[in-house]
């Protein structure tokens, strides 16, 4: 049986789906992945024998009817030519057009909504069109996977997804054999709060910078690190000029760029901060927990799902600089022992609920149900 994974970047496959690919290959499935070419293709080739099929018609910006027709046709052609039995799609456009292509090519489809994203957060003509296309495509999919119950209920109650087709899976999973806590540096002179994620306003980066500016004016030994890439293809992207302005205004704010491996940076920080407006299940918070680090996040869908307040992390109000600042200060004033206890609680939660072994087994069950 041939299984395809479809996403808007090969980087998405490398960063979030590689464990699933390796697992499916180990079970004897013929696995391919379909995405526009980027540098991640070469990295995947060094780790797995999975075959790459380039996707040429995917434009991440806007909804041009001709571009989107070409994307649907290209996916249909690939599914037919490759004789794909089951296609698992991720990210907005692959989710929309994989369902349509799968219906006409008689390919069974599993659509994964890993977070509703800007399409559902902002009102515009383009987003209204996207919602209607989502509704059409999801009606044609065989299974619809959500990562948190808030998104699942929203789509069911608003007629976007049929409840009989929906399934809840707790994220993409964390490989706990790779994400292993390292000894902390007790002699550090600085306290580091680390933001990890694409530099998007929807990730709450503006609130993080504002709270960091306030805190830096009061506590000289606190540092604020930004780790993640600029994403020019996203409507919520922070510009290079805006980033430069933030860095110039606050010497305690440091940009670490986009890093392939975030583990060393999480290991070296005192707490991770993610004030995102909406997530599926936020990968970086799972990574923080796996590495026994406490975190600060907000009461938004996805983020609040993984947070046990004051046990593994602190929960601020979404889009509130004051609330985020209070949580950052609270984390700073906690003792090392208290933060260590939070980290231990987080690691235990990962092993019980979010371990990659649990997640890939759930996907295998779905695939077997369609076989």
C-alpha positions in Angstrom: 0.0 0.0 0.0 1.3 3.4 -0.9 0.8 6.4 1.5 1.5 10.0 0.7 2.1 12.9 3.1 1.4 16.3 1.6 2.4 19.7 3.0 3.1 23.3 1.9 6.9 22.9 2.6 9.4 20.0 2.9 10.5 21.7 6.1 7.1 20.9 7.6 7.6 17.2 6.7 11.2 17.2 8.2 10.2 19.1 11.4 6.9 17.5 12.3 6.2 14.3 10.2 9.5 12.4 9.9 8.8 10.2 12.9 5.5 9.1 11.3 7.2 8.5 8.0 9.9 6.3 9.6 7.3 4.4 11.6 5.1 3.7 8.5 8.1 2.5 6.5 9.0 0.2 9.4 5.5 -1.3 9.0 6.1 -2.1 5.4 4.2 0.8 3.7 5.5 2.5 0.6 5.7 6.1 1.7 6.2 9.2 -0.4 6.0 12.9 0.5 4.7 15.7 -1.7 5.7 19.3 -1.2 7.4 22.3 -2.9 11.2 21.8 -3.0 13.3 23.5 -0.2 16.5 22.7 1.6 14.8 20.2 3.9 14.6 17.7 0.9 18.3 17.0 1.1 18.2 16.6 4.9 15.3 14.1 4.7 17.2 12.1 2.1 20.1 11.6 4.7 17.7 10.3 7.3 15.1 8.3 5.4 14.7 6.5 2.0 11.2 8.1 1.6 10.8 9.4 -2.0 10.2 13.1 -2.6 7.6 14.2 -5.2 7.9 17.9 -6.0 4.8 20.1 -6.0 5.1 23.0 -8.4 1.7 24.7 -8.3 1.4 25.6 -4.6 1.4 29.4 -3.9 1.2 30.2 -0.2 0.1 33.8 -0.8 -3.6 34.6 -1.6 -6.3 32.6 -3.4 -5.9 33.0 -7.1 -8.5 30.7 -8.7 -6.2 29.7 -11.6 -3.3 28.9 -9.2 -5.5 26.8 -7.0 -7.1 25.0 -9.9 -3.6 24.0 -11.1 -2.7 22.8 -7.6 -5.9 20.6 -7.4 -5.1 19.2 -10.9 -1.5 18.6 -10.0 -2.4 16.7 -6.9 -5.0 14.7 -8.8 -2.4 13.8 -11.5 0.1 12.7 -8.8 -2.4 10.6 -6.9 -3.5 8.8 -10.1 0.0 8.3 -11.6 1.5 7.1 -8.3 -1.6 5.1 -7.4 -1.7 6.6 -3.9 -4.0 4.6 -1.7 -4.1 7.1 1.3 -3.0 10.7 1.4 -2.4 12.5 4.6 -2.4 16.3 4.2 -1.2 19.1 6.4 -1.4 22.9 6.2 -4.2 25.0 4.6 -3.9 24.6 0.9 -2.8 20.9 0.9 -5.8 20.2 3.2 -8.2 22.0 0.9 -7.0 20.6 -2.4 -6.0 17.1 -1.3 -9.6 16.4 -0.3 -10.8 17.5 -3.7 -8.1 15.7 -5.7 -8.6 12.6 -3.5 -12.3 12.5 -4.3 -11.9 12.6 -8.0 -8.9 10.2 -8.1 -10.6 7.8 -5.6 -7.7 8.3 -3.2 -8.7 8.0 0.5 -7.7 11.2 2.4 -6.9 12.1 6.0 -7.0 15.8 6.5 -5.0 17.1 9.4 -6.0 20.5 10.9 -3.0 21.2 13.1 -4.4 24.6 14.0 -7.0 26.8 12.4 -4.5 29.6 11.8 -5.1 33.1 10.3 -7.9 31.9 8.0 -10.2 31.5 11.0 -8.7 34.4 13.1 -9.2 37.3 10.7 -12.2 38.4 8.6 -11.5 39.1 4.9 -12.9 38.1 1.6 -10.0 35.8 1.0 -10.5 34.1 4.3 -14.2 33.7 3.7 -13.4 32.0 0.4 -10.9 29.8 2.2 -13.4 28.7 4.9 -16.0 27.8 2.2 -13.3 25.8 0.3 -12.4 24.1 3.6 -16.0 23.1 4.2 -16.3 21.6 0.7 -13.0 19.8 0.9 -13.6 18.4 4.4 -16.9 17.0 3.2 -15.0 15.0 0.6 -12.3 13.7 3.1 -12.6 10.3 4.7 -11.1 11.4 8.1 -10.5 14.8 9.7 -7.9 15.0 12.4 -7.8 17.8 15.0 -5.1 18.4 17.6 -7.3 20.1 20.2 -10.9 19.9 21.2 -11.6 23.6 20.8 -10.9 23.5 17.1 -12.8 20.2 16.7 -15.9 21.6 18.4 -15.7 24.9 16.5 -15.6 23.1 13.1 -18.4 20.7 14.0 -20.7 23.4 15.4 -20.2 25.7 12.5 -20.9 23.0 9.9 -17.3 23.0 8.6 -16.6 19.4 9.5 -18.9 16.4 10.0 -18.7 15.1 13.5 -18.8 11.5 12.2 -15.5 12.1 10.4 -13.6 13.9 13.1 -10.8 12.4 15.3 -8.7 14.0 18.1 -4.9 13.2 18.1 -2.7 15.1 20.6 -0.3 16.7 18.2 2.6 15.4 16.1 4.4 13.7 19.0 7.8 14.1 20.5 10.6 11.6 20.2 11.6 11.2 23.8 14.7 9.2 22.9 16.0 12.4 21.2 14.6 15.1 23.4 16.5 14.2 26.6 17.0 16.8 29.4 20.5 18.0 29.9 22.0 19.1 33.2 21.2 22.8 34.1 23.9 25.4 34.5 23.4 26.6 38.1 26.1 29.2 37.9 24.5 31.2 35.2 24.6 35.0 35.8 21.7 35.7 33.5 18.1 34.6 33.4 17.0 33.7 29.8 13.4 33.7 28.5 13.2 32.1 25.1 10.6 32.7 22.4 10.7 29.9 19.7 8.6 30.0 16.6 8.2 31.7 13.2 8.3 35.5 13.7 4.5 36.1 13.2 2.3 38.6 15.0 -0.2 35.7 15.5 2.4 34.0 17.6 2.2 36.8 20.1 5.7 38.1 19.4 4.7 41.7 19.7 3.4 41.1 23.2 6.5 39.2 24.1 8.7 42.1 22.9 6.6 44.7 24.8 6.7 42.7 28.0 10.5 42.1 27.5 11.1 45.9 27.2 9.2 46.5 30.4 11.1 43.8 32.3 14.5 44.7 30.9 14.1 48.2 32.3 13.7 46.7 35.8 15.9 43.6 35.9 19.4 44.0 34.4 20.3 40.2 34.5 17.3 39.1 32.3 17.9 38.2 28.6 15.2 37.7 26.0 16.0 35.5 23.0 14.0 35.2 19.8 14.5 32.0 17.8 12.7 31.4 14.5 12.7 32.4 10.9 11.0 35.4 9.1 8.1 34.0 7.1 7.5 36.4 4.2 4.8 34.1 2.7 2.6 34.5 5.8 0.1 37.4 6.1 1.0 37.7 9.7 4.8 37.9 9.2 7.0 40.3 11.0 9.2 42.3 8.6 13.0 42.6 8.8 12.6 46.3 9.4 10.3 45.7 12.4 12.7 43.1 13.9 15.6 45.5 13.5 13.7 48.2 15.3 12.9 45.9 18.2 16.5 44.8 18.6 17.8 48.3 18.5 15.4 49.5 21.2 16.3 46.7 23.7 19.9 45.6 24.1 18.7 42.6 26.2 16.7 41.3 23.2 18.7 39.0 21.0 17.8 37.3 17.7 19.2 33.8 17.3 18.0 33.3 13.7 16.3 30.2 12.4 17.9 27.0 13.9 17.5 23.5 12.6 18.0 22.1 16.1 16.3 24.0 18.9 17.3 21.6 21.7 20.5 23.3 22.7 18.8 26.7 23.0 15.9 25.3 25.1 18.3 23.5 27.3 20.2 26.7 27.9 17.2 28.8 28.8 15.3 29.2 32.1 11.8 29.1 30.5 10.2 29.1 27.1 7.6 31.7 26.2 4.9 31.3 23.5 2.0 33.8 23.7 0.4 32.5 20.4 -3.2 33.5 19.6 -4.1 30.0 18.3 -2.3 26.6 17.9 -3.1 23.0 17.2 -0.9 21.5 19.8 2.1 23.8 20.1 5.3 21.9 19.2 7.6 24.2 21.1 5.8 23.7 24.4 6.0 19.9 23.9 9.7 20.3 23.2 10.1 22.4 26.4 8.3 19.8 28.5 10.3 17.0 27.0 13.5 18.8 27.9 12.2 19.5 31.5 11.8 23.2 31.0 8.9 25.3 32.4 7.1 27.6 30.0 4.8 30.6 29.8 1.9 30.7 27.4 -1.6 32.1 27.0 -5.2 30.8 27.3 -5.7 30.3 23.6 -6.8 27.1 21.8 -4.0 24.6 21.8 -1.8 26.5 24.2 -4.1 26.1 27.1 -4.7 22.4 26.2 -1.1 21.5 27.2 -0.9 23.8 30.3 -1.5 22.7 33.8 -1.2 26.2 35.4 1.7 26.5 37.9 2.6 22.8 37.4 4.3 22.7 34.0 3.8 26.3 32.9 2.1 29.6 33.6 -1.0 30.8 31.7 -1.4 34.4 30.8 -4.3 36.2 29.0 -4.1 36.1 25.3 -3.0 39.4 23.6 -2.4 41.0 27.1 1.1 42.5 27.6 0.3 43.2 31.3 -0.7 39.5 32.0 2.2 38.2 30.0 4.6 40.5 31.9 3.1 39.3 35.2 3.8 35.7 34.3 7.3 36.4 33.1 8.0 38.1 36.4 6.5 35.3 38.4 8.6 32.8 36.6 11.7 34.9 37.2 11.0 35.2 40.9 10.5 31.4 41.4 13.3 29.5 42.9 15.4 27.1 40.8 13.9 24.2 42.8 10.4 25.4 41.9 11.2 25.7 38.2 12.9 22.3 38.3 9.7 20.7 39.7 7.7 22.3 36.9 10.1 20.8 34.4 9.8 17.3 35.9 6.0 17.5 35.8 6.2 18.5 32.1 8.4 15.6 31.2 6.1 13.2 33.0 3.1 14.6 31.0 5.0 14.1 27.7 5.7 10.5 28.5 2.1 9.8 29.4 0.2 11.7 26.6 2.4 13.2 23.9 5.2 10.7 23.2 5.7 10.1 19.5 5.1 6.4 20.0 1.6 7.1 21.2 0.8 9.5 18.3 2.1 7.3 15.4 0.1 4.4 16.8 -3.0 6.5 16.6 -2.3 7.3 13.0 -1.7 3.7 12.2 -5.1 2.8 13.6 -6.7 5.4 11.2 -4.8 4.0 8.2 -5.8 0.5 9.0 -9.5 1.6 9.3 -9.2 2.8 5.6 -7.2 -0.1 4.3 
